[in-house]
């Protein structure tokens, strides 16, 4: 089972909210509502808005929005392309909160690509900016929760469920301080879902089931079908691990129905694999074969997407290295030119000094010769 989970949902609810508030555009509100069920329409809306003149913060939010829409489609290559465009705006006059959001988006991308050191490094930069926000600013509370949550995902990916559980509970504590609305309920659903999987990793299946139930509860409050499907998938896995295969199959079939309109490849992969395993145990080999084929097809697509994303990342790293090398060469040429100029100036000064000294010595010699001749005459 893939351990990287749907971190992007934190960012989707958050960055879209910021964009909607700043642009005051009904199209952004529409894009926010449909991003899970109709991500292609969200992408079309954002591409249209990007053709208009926008302030730097608005452009950053639009890039993050389209990046998240592509993550909803599990197209990480296109998602990475747009988040790198957003990352180019970090050194502009964008608001500190916008820069934090961009850094968080980049950290999520690195986390999903399993570049954990880069993800943690980016989260550290984000945390430094976050801690400078006002203590009464709700952005501080949210960003701390986000930071803890992504760290939790990284530690779980690195097979450290104890540390991951600690970070997820810190994230939940932060999100619980916010007003319970569609956004905060969705974020709590995601955190509790991941806590459930930490308990599965620790072999505490009863605790896991409890937190998957909480995840489903908050997903329903937020009216997020994709989150509800994820929570049901978690419950289905708990039931499978306790050998309640018929009950697991029933729950997973509900999750499959909810996931139909979402188009989340990772969600589908998990559901298909669990259903295949359940049907195998229940000796329904025809159904097993059907879902196993679906699972293999989705897994292949995900691997291709990950390879494209990795290639784009490597190309970006190469371009960055070439840029750095060019800057180094330009600096070397500049310093060489300065050193050459200084050398010429020093040589000129020495030559001038030498010529002046030679002229002075010649004058002295003439004076001495004249004085000597005068003495002879007298």
N, C-alpha and C positions, 0 to 999 in steps of 0.2 A: 504493500500500500504506500502510495506517495505520502511523504511526511510534510512537504511544504503545502500549507493550507491557503485559504483565500484571504490573505492579508489585505489585498487591494480593497476589500469592502470597507475597511476603516476609512481609507483615503477617498473612496468614491463618495460616501456620504458627506465627508468633511469638505473636500475641495469643491464639490458641486455647490454646497451651501455657500461657500465664500464667493464663488463665481456668480451665483444667482443674486446675492446681495449687492455685489459691486456693479454688475452690468445692468441690473433691473430689467432684464430682457425676458419676455415670456417664452422665447425659444429655449433659453437656458433652463427655465423651469420645466419645460416639456422634456428636454434632454435628461434632466435629473430623474424624472418619474419613470422613463422608459428604458433606462440604461441596462437593466437586467434582462427584461423581456424582449426589447428591441434595440440592441446595441448598435446595429447598422444604421438605424435612424438617428441615434445620438451622434454617431460619427458624421453623418451627412449634415446635421445641424451645425456641428462645430466647424467643419470645413467651410461652410457658408459664412459663419461668423468671423473666421480667421481672415477672410478676404476684405473685411471692413477695417477701418482705422480703429485701433484699440490702444489703450494705455498699457504700459509694460506689465502691470499686475493682472490686467484682464487677459492679456495674451498668455501669461504664465498659467492662469487658471484654465484657459481653453486648452492649452497643450496637455495639462494634467487630466482634464476631463476626457479628451479623446484617447489619451494613453490608458485611462481606466476602462474606457469602453472596449478597447482592444483586449485588455486583460480579461474583461467579462466574457469575451469571445475566446479566451486562451490563445490569442495571437500575440505572443510575447515579443516577437520580432518587431512588429509595427508599434507595439506599446513602448518598447525601448527607444525606438526612433523618435517618438514625440516627447518622451520624458527627457531625452538628451537635449532636445531643442529647448525644453523648459530649463534644463540645467545651465544652458548658455546664458540665461538671464540672471543667474545668482549674483554676478558681479556688477549688475546695473543698479539703478536707483529704486529697485523694487522695495516694497515694504518688508520689514523684518519678518512679519507673519507669512508673507508670500515666500520668502527665502526658506523659512522653516518647512513649509509645505512642499517645496521643491525638493529639499534635502530628504524629507521623509519619503517622497515618491521614489527618489533614486535609491534609497535604502531598501525599499520594498522590492524594486527591480533586482538589486543585487542579491537580496535574500532568496527570491524565487529562482534566480540563476545559480544558487548555491555558492555565491562568492561572498562567503560570510565575513571574512576579514574586511573587505571593502564595505559591506553593509554596516558593520559595527563602527568602522571609521566614520562613515557618513552620519550614523546615528549620534556619534559623539559630537560632531559639528552641529547637528540640529539641536542637541541638548544644551550646548553652550549658548545658542541664540535663545532657546526656550527659557532658560533660567534668567535671562535678562528682562523678560516680560513682567508686567506688574503682577503682584501676588493676587490681586483681585480680578485679574483678567481671566475669563473662562477659557481663552485660548491656551493659557498656561496649563490649566487642569487637563484639557483635552490632549495637548501635545505631550505632556508627561505620560498620560495613559497610552497614547499611541507608541511612544518610545519604548515603554515597558513591554507592550504587546509584541512589537516586532522583535525585540530582544528575546522574548519568550519563544517566538517561532524559531529563531536561529538556534537557541539552546536545545530546543526539542529536535530540530533537524540534526544537531550534533550529538544526539542520543544522551542528553542530560536532562531527563524529565523533572528531576528535583529542582534544579535551578530554573527550568522553564516554568514550572508550576509557581514558583515564588514570583517570577516576573509577571505572569498572567494574573495572579491574585492582586498584585500591585496595580496592574492596569484596570482590573475590575473595580478596585477601590476608588480609582480616579474617575472612571466613567460614572460610577454611582453618585458622585457629587454633582453631576450635571442634571439639568431638568430632563425628565423622562419624556422623550419625544421619539419621532421616527428614527432620527439619527442615533441618539444615545441607546435606544432599545436594540437597534441593529448591531451597534458596537458591543454591547453587553452579550448579545446572542453569539457573536463571533468569539469573544473571550471565553465564555462558558463552554462553547463547543471545543475549543482548544484545551481548556482545563480537563474536559471529559477525556480527551485523547491522552493527556498526560497521565491520568489515572489508569487508562488502559495500558499504557507503557509500563506503569508501576504494578500492574496486575491487580489493581483494586477496582474490579468491575462494577460493584454496587455503587461506589462513589461516581464512577464514570457515568452510569445510567442516570444518576441524580442530576449531574451537570448537563447531560444531553437534554434532559427534560426541561431544565432552566433555559437552555439555548432555544429550544422549540417555543417555549412560552414567550420569550422576548421577540423571537422572529414573528410570531403572530401579532404581537403588539405593534411591531413595525410594518406589518403587512408585507413582508419580504418572502416570497415563495422560495427563492433560492436558499435563503438562510434556513427556512423551515425544512427544505429538502436535505440540507447538510446535517441538521440536527437529527432528522429521522435516519439518515445514513449512519450516524454515530450510534443511535439506539439499535439499529439493525445489526451493527457490528458487535455491540455488547451482547445482544441476544444470541448471535452466532457463536461467540466465544463461550457462552454458557450452554451451548448445545440446544438452544430453543429454536430449531431451524424453521419450523412452520411459522412461528410468531415473527422471526426475523424476516422471512420471505414476505409476509403480509405488510410489515412496516416498510420494507424496501420497495415494494410495488407502489405504495403511496408516494414515496420519495421520487421514484422514477416518473410518475405522472406529473408531480410538481416541477420536476426538472426539465420536462419536455420543452417548455417555452423559453428556458433560460439559455441553453446552448453552452453550458459550462462543461468543457471536456474533462476536467479533473473530477468534477462531481459525477458525471456520467461514468467515468472510468471506475470510480469507487463503488458505485451502485451496481454496475454490470459485473464486476469481479465478485462482490459479495453474493449477488443473486446466483451467479454460476456455481459458487461454492456450496450455497444452500441446496440448489437443485441436485448437485452431485451427491451430497449426503442423503438427500431424499430419494435418490435413485431415479430421478427424472432426467435421463440422459439426453433426450431430445432438447429439453429446455436448457440443460447445462451447455450443450454444444452451441445453441443459439446465443446465449449470453456470453459464453467464453469467446466466441468469434467477435461479438460486439466489443468486448473488453480489449481484445488484441488489436482491433482496428483503431480504437481510440488511443491506445497506448502508442501505436506507431505514429499517429498524427502528432501526439504530444512530443515524442522524441524528435520528430522533424522540426517542430516549432522551436524546441529548445536548442537544436543545432543551429538554426538560423539566428536565434538570439545571441548565441555564443559567438558566432561568426561576426555579427554586427558589433558586439562588445570588443572582440579582438581587433576588428578594423578600426574602431574608435580609439583603442589603446595605441595602435600603430600610428594613427594620425596625430594623436596627442604627443607621442614620442617624437615623431617627425617635426612637429611644431616646436617642441622643446629643443630638439637638435638645431633647428633653424635659428631659434633665438640665441642658442649658445654660439653658433657660428657667427651670427650678426654681432653679438657681444664681443667675440674674439677679434673680428675684423675691426670693430670700433676701438677696442683697447689697443690693437696692433697699430691702428692709424694714429691714435693718441700717443703711443709709445714712440712711433716713428717721428711724429711731429716734435715731441719733446727732445728726442735724440738730435734732430736737425737743429733745433734751437740751441741746445747745449753745444753742439759742434760749431754753430755759428758764433756763439759767445766765446768759445775757446779760440776759434780762428781770429776773431776780432781782437781778443786779448793778446794773442800771439803777435799779430801784425802791429798792434799798438806798442807792444813791448819792443819789437824789433825796430820800429821807427824811433822810439825813444833812445834805444841803445846806439843807433846810427847817429843821432843828434849829439849824444854825449861824446861819441868817438870823434866826430868832426870838431867839437869844441876843444877836446883834449889835444887833437892834432894841431889846431890853430894856435892853442896856447903854447904848445911845444915849439912851434916855428917862431913865435914871437920871442921866446926865451933865447933861442939860438941867435936871432938877429941882435938882440940887446947884449 
